[in-house]
Structure formats: C-alpha cells, structure tokens
Amino acid sequence: MQCSKSLGYLAYPLLTFFLVAALSTQAQTTNNPQQSAPPAQNPAPDTEAQPTPLQPTQPVPVTRDPLSQAQQQQGNSASRPQTNYPNEQDRVRLAQEAQERVRARREARTQAAIKDTYSHKYEIYFGYAYLHIRPGHDLQHANENGWNAGMTWLLNPKLGISADVRGFYKSVYVGNNPYALFHPFISNYSAMAGPQYWVRQRKGYAISAQVLAGITHNLFDADSAGHPGYLVGLYDNGTRFTAAAVVPVDINLGPGLAVRIAPDYNLTTWADHTRGTDIQHNLGFMTGLNYRFGRQ
C-alpha cells in the first residue's frame, strides 16, 4: 500500500514533466515552422506557368479569292463614272483643232494691228537725203547731201497722193580753169507730187511706191560774185522739169510712227550753155521718220 502511494507520488511529477515538454515542443514548432518541416525540393520548371517574352509578329498575308477580288474590282469600276479616252486619231484631230484656234486668234490680232496702223489719213515724212549727180556735162559725178520732207494724203489704206520737197548742197571740183575757181558751191531744190501705192502692208513693215513729177531749181554759180557756172563747165542756173521714182520702206515702231528708208531714181533736165537741155540720171536715197495721224 505504501509502495503504491510512493509510485503515485512519483507519477505526478513525471506527467507534469512530459506535459511541460510537450507544450514547449509545440511552441517551438509554431515559432519555426521551417525547422520542423522537411527541406522542400526544388520543383521542376513549369513552362506553361511562366510567361514568355513578346516576340515581333509577322503580318499574316491575307489570301483573297481571285474570283471575289475580280468581282469587287468590277463593282468598284461600275460605281465610278466611265471615262472614254480618245484614240490616236481623235488626239491628232483635237491637237490640230487647237492649233487652228491659236492661229486664228493670232491672225485676228495681226489683222487688228494692221488695220490700226494703216487706217490713218495723213503721213508726214522727213529726214536726211543723198543724191549722186553730174553737175556739168563734162564734169565728174558729185555726192550731194541734203534733206527731204513730204506729206501723203491717203484716199484709202492702199492709195494716197504725196507732195515732196528736197534740197541738196555740194562743193564740186571743176578742175583747172583760167578763172582759178576749183571748188564752187552749188545747190539744187525740187518740188514734186504724185501718187503713192502700198504694195505690201504688214504688222512690222510696209513697202510702197511713189511716182513723182515737178520742177527743180538749180543754183550753179561759179562763185559768190555771180560768175555764171558755164565758165567752169557747170550747168546753167534755172528751173527745169524733174521726176522721181521712189520705193519707201517703212519699219514700224508703232501704229503711228515708222523709220523710213527710201531709195529713189531722180531724173533732171538741167541745161548746158552750149548743148541746150541735157538729161541727167541721178540715184539717191532718203532716210528718216514717217509720222502717221488722223483717221480715214
């Protein structure tokens, strides 16, 4: 009996010890779970769980059905207005028509300019004149310098009546003579009138022809003292018949102004003291300005 009591007294402390040890072990397990748990093995890589980096994607070509594509193009062409392009012959015809229209407009402008230029009623011309003459029957030719002026009254754009005046001057050589007069100064003047006809009228120029007739007066004195010219071989002083054929060429600067160059043939009938009337065939020209004004 006493022995069982002693075992009972001994059992209580043992139970208490085991209870305290169990509680202490549980507390350590709670504080350090990794120490109590067995070491975890590395899991195998899961390729499906981890996301892969993005790669650039290539555009996937879209294949269309040729039949459906042709139908779509046909539908688009049907929805657009149809444009009929000209063929080669039509293009040539259209180009020719365009050129004809351009030529017609240019011709209309040219005709308007011609009408504006040659519809004036009056013309006045003036300028320098040159004449190659023989001052005496047995003397050499001389080159006279002078002036020329005139006026034309136009009856219509093609025909007019001109009045012309001119004067020439020269110291001529008469050779050895007993009077010791070697270079007498001579002059001659002309006044003529006649028709003028335009043979060509263009926008930039005009060509006409004048036929003039009138009188010429020459002063062929041997010297200033009044010695007659026949003493040194000159023609006699006097007033004689003269005529001229002139071809005026006008280079237009504008509708009312032109530069005139007019070559001419001048016939004179100066008289020789011993032979009587003599005929001289002289050549010359005139250059100057031609001014147009008034309207027909």
LOLO-120783 format. One record per residue (C-alpha): y, z, x. Coordinates in steps of 0.001 Angstrom, whole numbers, plus 500000, padded with zeros to 6 digits. Each point is the difference from the previous one (the first is absolute). Layout:
N
REC_yy_zz_xx
REC_Y_Z_X
...
//
This chain:
296
REC_yy_zz_xx
REC_500000_500000_500000
REC_502364_500934_502760
REC_499014_496825_501861
REC_500827_497772_497058
REC_503365_501667_499708
REC_500621_499307_503694
REC_499146_496269_499469
REC_502276_499923_496995
REC_502818_501457_502051
REC_499325_497399_502708
REC_499824_497067_497564
REC_503510_500498_498676
REC_501715_499535_503354
REC_497851_496886_500710
REC_500855_498435_496678
REC_503654_500755_500627
REC_499758_498376_503480
REC_498345_496860_498681
REC_502514_499762_497156
REC_502973_500274_502394
REC_498421_497419_502345
REC_499427_497583_497134
REC_503605_500322_498827
REC_501313_499550_503539
REC_497905_496839_500507
REC_501234_498559_496698
REC_503639_500655_500965
REC_499583_498162_503348
REC_498366_497076_498266
REC_502936_499752_497614
REC_502613_500108_502808
REC_498199_497466_502313
REC_498109_497509_497929
REC_499563_497552_502936
REC_498155_502621_502032
REC_497517_500669_497292
REC_499478_496372_499040
REC_497870_497764_502225
REC_501891_497387_502073
REC_500693_496899_497983
REC_498829_496711_501394
REC_502370_497046_500287
REC_499495_497814_496975
REC_499319_496289_500456
REC_503083_497811_499679
REC_500490_498735_496509
REC_501311_496482_500174
REC_500597_499840_496311
REC_502041_503183_499818
REC_502481_499151_502821
REC_502645_497293_499175
REC_500137_497012_502342
REC_503355_498690_501375
REC_501617_497155_498045
REC_499364_496548_501433
REC_502212_496928_499285
REC_498418_498000_497308
REC_499855_496213_500063
REC_501122_498172_496843
REC_497060_498715_498180
REC_500459_496287_499305
REC_499993_499252_496369
REC_497945_497015_499235
REC_501037_498058_496985
REC_498033_497697_497996
REC_501157_496430_500780
REC_499701_499053_496382
REC_502146_502884_498804
REC_502554_499376_502784
REC_500302_496325_499007
REC_500426_500985_496388
REC_502713_502478_500948
REC_501859_497368_502061
REC_499700_497528_497142
REC_501421_502585_497643
REC_502937_500712_502363
REC_500744_496293_500390
REC_499840_499540_496259
REC_502511_502842_499521
REC_502491_498438_502502
REC_502050_496917_499012
REC_498621_496795_501386
REC_502184_498256_502681
REC_499584_496279_500313
REC_500810_498992_503585
REC_501163_496378_500481
REC_497773_497656_501851
REC_501057_497938_503013
REC_501493_497156_497963
REC_502003_502416_497848
REC_501351_501759_503100
REC_501097_496689_501503
REC_501649_498983_496727
REC_501806_503346_499693
REC_501233_499769_503608
REC_501283_496473_499406
REC_501795_501059_496836
REC_501622_502919_501847
REC_501168_497665_502775
REC_501408_497572_497455
REC_501942_502817_498332
REC_501401_501094_503372
REC_500993_496417_500828
REC_501588_499573_496580
REC_502102_503157_500435
REC_501020_498944_503510
REC_500924_496525_498761
REC_502019_501507_497154
REC_501966_502178_502450
REC_500564_497013_502287
REC_501264_497815_497156
REC_502324_502785_498855
REC_501428_500293_503541
REC_500431_496202_500241
REC_501791_499896_496672
REC_502265_502873_501030
REC_500842_498287_503297
REC_500622_496443_498824
REC_501659_500622_496657
REC_503465_500550_501552
REC_502828_497672_499050
REC_501905_499816_503307
REC_499270_500062_503727
REC_502448_500432_502883
REC_498904_499298_503558
REC_501843_500366_503299
REC_499163_500258_503677
REC_499906_498416_503437
REC_499753_496190_500355
REC_499040_497715_502848
REC_500481_496220_500315
REC_498934_497594_502728
REC_502529_497108_500026
REC_501303_497098_502079
REC_503824_500385_500146
REC_500571_496465_501238
REC_498071_496755_500009
REC_499539_500038_503778
REC_499983_503784_500506
REC_497057_502294_500362
REC_498820_502257_497204
REC_501538_503418_499513
REC_498803_503178_498277
REC_502534_501305_497494
REC_499984_503525_498634
REC_501604_501048_496753
REC_499533_501392_496526
REC_498557_498877_496673
REC_500594_501345_496495
REC_499207_498805_496526
REC_499317_500807_496380
REC_497326_498780_497605
REC_500209_499988_496221
REC_496501_500009_498540
REC_499469_497960_496862
REC_496431_501344_499702
REC_497631_501847_502354
REC_499138_496731_501807
REC_503226_497965_500057
REC_503537_500749_501060
REC_503244_498448_501256
REC_501267_501087_503432
REC_503422_499872_501645
REC_499976_500268_503797
REC_502688_500426_502668
REC_499546_500244_503766
REC_501975_499923_503221
REC_499059_499349_503659
REC_501746_500455_503346
REC_499340_498920_503573
REC_501598_499262_503371
REC_498360_496716_500982
REC_499679_498359_503372
REC_501511_496523_500117
REC_499541_499145_503673
REC_502535_498725_502498
REC_503090_498354_498571
REC_503525_499185_501214
REC_501493_502717_497767
REC_498161_502870_501726
REC_498694_501206_496635
REC_496399_501040_500493
REC_499191_502554_497263
REC_502060_499361_496870
REC_499462_502361_497093
REC_498867_498312_496778
REC_499220_501173_496473
REC_498724_498470_496781
REC_499674_501249_496418
REC_497947_498822_497027
REC_500064_500578_496246
REC_497066_498695_497984
REC_498237_500478_496695
REC_496712_498943_498442
REC_496824_501040_498220
REC_497544_502596_501232
REC_496397_500069_498834
REC_497449_502752_500677
REC_496635_498555_500990
REC_498281_503365_500452
REC_500815_503443_498659
REC_497876_502951_501062
REC_500438_503729_499939
REC_500800_500183_503717
REC_501658_496654_500684
REC_501433_496809_498502
REC_500415_496447_501264
REC_502567_497619_498555
REC_501717_496728_500853
REC_503698_499095_499926
REC_501540_496535_500021
REC_503716_500282_500692
REC_502805_497499_500330
REC_503710_500389_500644
REC_502661_499644_502652
REC_500360_501096_503598
REC_503247_500434_501881
REC_499944_499958_503792
REC_502681_501084_502496
REC_499115_498285_503253
REC_503287_500236_501882
REC_499860_499662_503756
REC_502126_503068_500563
REC_502335_502415_498278
REC_502931_497716_500711
REC_498709_497558_497412
REC_498720_497207_502213
REC_497537_497891_497936
REC_496345_500494_500655
REC_499203_496329_500542
REC_501797_500280_503371
REC_497015_501991_501302
REC_497312_498309_497906
REC_500030_502282_496903
REC_499843_498747_496422
REC_503256_499698_498127
REC_501331_502824_497896
REC_499581_499490_496285
REC_498203_500713_496766
REC_496761_498154_499417
REC_496924_499926_497802
REC_497127_502360_500848
REC_496630_500903_498498
REC_497278_502514_500702
REC_496382_500660_499128
REC_499174_503711_500235
REC_496753_501939_499569
REC_500931_503643_499301
REC_497198_502521_500520
REC_500707_503424_498477
REC_498027_503039_501163
REC_500498_502560_497248
REC_501094_503503_500892
REC_500194_500847_496313
REC_500637_498311_496656
REC_503694_499526_500791
REC_500082_499513_503772
REC_498284_497667_502466
REC_500234_498851_503595
REC_500668_496247_500058
REC_498953_497565_502719
REC_501095_496441_499190
REC_499359_497067_502360
REC_502025_496918_499105
REC_500772_496403_500829
REC_503714_499183_499967
REC_501323_496444_499868
REC_503615_499381_501012
REC_502125_496804_500148
REC_502642_500763_502583
REC_502023_497005_501203
REC_500260_498658_503510
REC_503399_498677_501051
REC_498639_496674_501199
REC_496802_499586_497971
REC_501061_501289_496624
REC_497744_502100_497822
REC_497011_501416_501777
REC_497004_501818_498519
REC_498782_503208_501602
REC_496633_501628_499333
REC_500315_503717_500673
REC_497438_502807_499787
REC_500657_503693_499487
REC_499111_503115_498100
REC_501537_502962_498241
REC_498762_503592_499933
REC_501461_502841_497973
REC_499692_501863_496715
REC_499576_498738_496458
REC_501278_502300_497260
REC_498898_499518_496364
REC_501847_501394_496988
REC_500460_499456_496265
REC_497305_499148_497479
REC_499147_496717_498344
//
